[in-house]
Amino acid sequence: MKLSSKVALLAGMGGLLDGYDLIVVAGAISLISKSFSITSSAITGLIIGTAFLGGFFGSIFLSRLVDISGRKMMFVLDLFLFVGGTLIAGLAVNTTMLFIGRFLTGLAIGVDLAVSWTLVAEFSPKERRGFLLSLQFIMWGIGAVLSFLVLDAFLGLGNGGAWRAAFLIGLIPAIIVLWIRKSIPESPRWLAAKGKVSEANDIIINSDMGVTIEELTFLNSTTSDFKWTSLFSRQLMRLLVGVFLSTFLAFFLIAPINLFTPQVLKTIGLTGDLHISLLGSAFVWLFNIAGFLVGGLLIDKTGRRPVGIFSFGLMTLILVILLAFKLPADAFFILWICMEFLGSLGASVTWTWASELFPTAVRGFAMGVNSSANRLSGFVSSYIIALILSHSVKLLYLSGIGAGIVILLITIFVINVESKGKALEDISERNIYSDVKMKKGV
C-alpha cells in the first residue's frame, strides 16, 4: 500500500471511531433516557452534545501540540484518551459519570481531527489530495452506519445493556488502530519546517508525496519567522474566519440529519418503532457516505468552489421547498436523503480547504480551529435542535435556509482560493504567506 493511502486509511479509522461514537449516542438516547429516568429534552440534547464540547476544547487547546511536538506523537496519544473516555461512559452509573466520559472522548476526537487531516494533507500527492482527505469522512459515515446496526443488534439486552454494549464495543477498533498508528512516520513537511532535512528526505524517498526535499527546504527560509499569531494577519485571518464560519454553519445545516434522524422520522410520522428508526437511519447514512465519495472525486477534477456552491445552494433550495409545502412522509424522506448526500458533498469542500490553505508551521493549529468550529456547532446544534424539534419543524427549516445562504456567500466571496491540483507550498507558503509578508513590508 502506498504510504499516502496508509496514512489516509489510519486517519480514516479515527474518523470511523468519531462517526460511531457520536452517532451511537444519538441512536441510543431514548435508551439512555430510560436508564437514568431523564425526561428533559434539554438534558438529552446535552448528553449528545457533551462530546462535541470536549471536541471543541481538544481542537482549540491541544492542536497547538500538533505543530509544536509533531504530528505522529498526537496521532497516537489521542487514542489513549479516547479509550479512557469510552470506558468511563460505557460503565457510567449516573449522568455525571456519563458526561465526564463523553467529554473525555470528545477531547480525544477533537485533537484527532486536527492531526489526522493535517497528516493526510501533508502526505498526499496533489492529484489525489481531495479524495484522500475525503476518505476520513467516508469512514466517518461507515462508523455512523455501524453504530445504528450494532445498537439495533443489542436491543435484546434491554435499555441499559444495549447502549452500554454499543459504547464498549467501540474499544476494539480503537485499540487495534492505536497499535498500527505507531508504524506511521513523522510528516516530512513538519520535519523540514523544523530543520530536520535529512530525516525528512529519508521519508520522502520511500513515499509517494510527489515532492522533493529541495522543494520542502523552501519552508525553512520562507516560514522561519512564522508564528501562530501570524494567523491573525489580514489575509490569513480572512481565510481562518471563512473556514471557521463555513464549517460551523455546514454542521448546523446537516445536524438534524446526522444527529436526529430517528427523532425526525418519528416527528413526521414515518415510524415510532425504535428498531425501524435505527435501520432507516442507517439507510439514510449510506447517502452520507455516497456524498463524501462523490465529493472526494469531484473536488480533484472540477475544483473546490464549484462543488461547494452547487451542494449548499441546492440544499438551501430543498429547505425552502420543505418550508413552503407540507409534503407527504415518503416525499419528505426522499428529500431528506438528498440533503444528506448534498450536505456531505459540501462538507468535503470546507474541510479540504481548511487543511490546505495555511502554512505548515501552523497547519495543525489552523486545522484545530476548523475542527473546533465543527465541535462547537455540534454542541450548540444538539442542544438547540432538540429544543426546536420539540416545538416546530418549520423553524428548523428556516434556520437551515439562513445557514445555507451564509455558507454560499462565504464560498463565493470570502474564500477565493482554488487549491485543486496545487502543491501545499504553492497554496500557502509561496502565495498566501508571501502576500502576508509583502503587506507587512518584510
Disulfide bonds with the S-S distance in Angstrom:
none
